[in-house]
Amino acid sequence: MELLVNERELVVPGTLLATGAYKYGGGVVKEGESYYSTVLGLFYFDEAKTLVRVVPLEGKYLPKEGDSVVGRIYKVLPGKWLVDINSAYIASLEPKNALHDRVEDLSRIYDEGDMIFAKVDSVNEIYDATLFTKSMPYGKLRGGTIVEIRSTRVPRLIGKKGSMIYMIKQETKAKILVGQNGLVWIKGRKEMEELIVRVVKMIDREAHISGLTDKTKEFLKTEIEKLKITGDN
């Protein structure tokens, strides 16, 4: 067994990724004992599962069971809500997955235009997704700022074992919820929200760069110091 590219290395279709007895996921095809990339993307290797995969750099979000997503209430129907989850597909949220008690007027809970944080509860073969918001941390998002990145950049924003997003939260003291669908909700002081938007967009642009966590931390420290100096004047 041999890996022929590095973790998070940018690969193109046809790149030989590994040889041997590996499991493989999205963006990878197996020919004999060789594994090739089928897309332009970043290579990832899950050592615990001996799994190789390539996360494409482009592409619209496809809902997957268990994902957390940020969504917008698109329409309130008599028996459910329709939710825009930044995908080619509209998701639905039924009262049984959102409420503990019966409510006649669903718009009293979530109205059109409301932003929510939800879990993808199920997805069928044509990507019709149902959502769940019945328990924390899911539910209505009040205030804050929404920033969009490519859904394929979400793993880089979260970082290994949550290291990147944890660091950003620690440095800024802001609340941040990251949707697997590429929508990120930020709530904090106005100037801190604006700074985090800049940081998130930087990560979206530079996801392929090594040492990005350290670069991001230094950038945050520098910019936060500037905000302190400005606030003192």
N, C-alpha and C positions, 0 to 999 in steps of 0.2 A: 504494500500500500504506500502510495506516494502522492503528496500534494505538490502541484507544479506552479501554483500561484500563491501569493500572500493574502492574508485576511484583508478584506476591503480593497483589494486591488481592482482597478478598472479593467474589465475584459470586454472583448467584442465577440460577436457571433462566430463560432468555430474555434475559439480558444480552447486548447487542451488544459483542463483544470486538474485532473487527478487520474491516477491509475490504481487499480486494485479493487477490493471489495468494500465499496462505500454505499451508503444509502444516498438518494439524491432527491432534491425538491424542485421547486419552480425555477425556470430558466436554465435547466440542465437536461441534456440527453445522454444516454449511455449507449456506447457501441463496443461490444465485447467487454473488455475490462477497462475501457477508457471513458472518461466523462468530459463532455464538451458544453460550452456555453451556447445557448440559443438566442441570447439577447445582448444588447449593450447594457452593462450594469456593473454592480459591485459584487465581488465574490465573498461569500460567507461560509465558514466551516463551523459546525456544531460538534465539538470534540466528544461531548457526552453521548451523542447519538450517532457519531461518525457520519454526519449528514453534510453533503455539499449542496450549495444552492447559489443562485445568482439573482440579486434583487435588481430589476430593471430600473434604469434612470428615468424613464418616461412611462406614462400609462395612467389611465383613470382607475380610481379605487374600485376594487371588487370586494363586496362585503364577505366576511368570513365569521363563522360562529365563534363567539367568545371575544371578538374585537370590541374595544371601547371606541366610540365615535362621538364627535360633536355634530349635532344636526339642527336644522331649522324646521319648525312646524310649518308645513307647506299648505295643509288643508285640514279642517276639522269636519269630520263626517259624523253621522248619528252614532255609529258604533266603534269608531277608531280615529286615530290621527294618521295623516300621511306626513312623512318626514323626509326632507331633502338631506341626504347624507354625503353630499359632494361626490356623487357617483353617477353613472349612467342609469342607475336604477333607484326608484323611490322606495323607501322602506315604510313599514306600517308599525304603529304602536297601539295595541289593544288595551282597554281599561284593566283587564285582569293582570297585565304586566306592568301597570303603572299605579294602580289605586288599591288601597286596602278596604275602602268603603264604596258603595255604589253612588255615582254622581250622574244626574240626568243631563246637565249641560257640561259637556267635556271642555268647552272653551274656558270654563272657570278654572280649570287646572292648567292646561296648556292652550294658548290661543295662537292664531296664525301669526307668524313672525317671531315667536318665542324661540330662544336658543336652548337646547337641552344637551346634557351629557348622558349617553345611553350605552348599554351593552347590546351587541348583536346576539339575539337569543336563538335564532335559527335562520338558515338559508336553504332554499330549495335549488333544484338543478337549473333553474332559469334566473337565479340570483334575486328572487323575491325574498326580502329579509324582514323578519319581525324583530322588534326591539324590546328592551326591558329597562325600566327606570324606577322600579319599586323600592330599591334600597340604596343606601349610600355606597359610593359617592355619586350615584346617578341622580338626575333630576334637572330642574330648571336652572339655567345659568342667569344670574342677575348682575347686570352691569358688566364691566370689564371690556376687554378688547379681543377681537377674533383676528388671527392672522392665518393665512393659508400657505402651506408648502406642498410640494409634491409628496404624495403618499409614500412613494418609494424612499423618501428621505427620512421618514419617521424613525426607523431604527437608529439612524445616526443622531437624531435629536435626543432620543431617549438614552443612547449609549449602552455599553456593556453593563448588564445588571443595573440599569438605571443611572449610571454614573454621570452622564452629561446633564440630564434634566435635574438630577438632585443637586449638582453643583450650581446650576443656574438659580434654582430656588433658594439655596443657602446664601448665595451672594446678593440676591435682590430682595429676599424676604417677601416675595410675591406668591400668589396662588397661581398655579399653572396646571391645566389639564390638557393632555395631548391625545387627540383622536387618531386612531390608525388610518382614518380617511384623509389625513393631511390638514385638518383644522385644529388650531391650537387656541385655547381660551386662556387669557391672562388677566389677572386682577390684582392691582396694587396702586401705589401712588401714580398719578398720571405720568410724571416724567420717567418713572421706572417701567411702566407699561410700554412707553415709547422706546425705551432702551432695549427691552426684551424683544420687541418686534424687530428691531435692527439685528439683534443677535440671532434670532430664529431665521431671519432671511439670509444672514451670513452663512449659517450652517446649511441651509438649503442650497446655496450657491457652491459651497466648498466641501460638500459631504465626502468627496473622494480624497481629500487632503489628509495625510497622516499627521498626528500631533494636534488635531483640531481641538480636543478638549483643553489642552494647555493653552493654546492660542485664544480660545474663547474665554477662559478664566482670566488671562492677563488683560484682554480687551475689557471685560466687565469691571475688573478692579480699577483700570485707568479711567473708564467713563464714570463709574460711581464716585470716584475721587473728584472728578470735575464737577459732578452734580453737587457734592458737598461744598466745594469752594464757591460755586455759584450761589448756593443757598445761604452762605454766610455773608455774602455781599449785599 
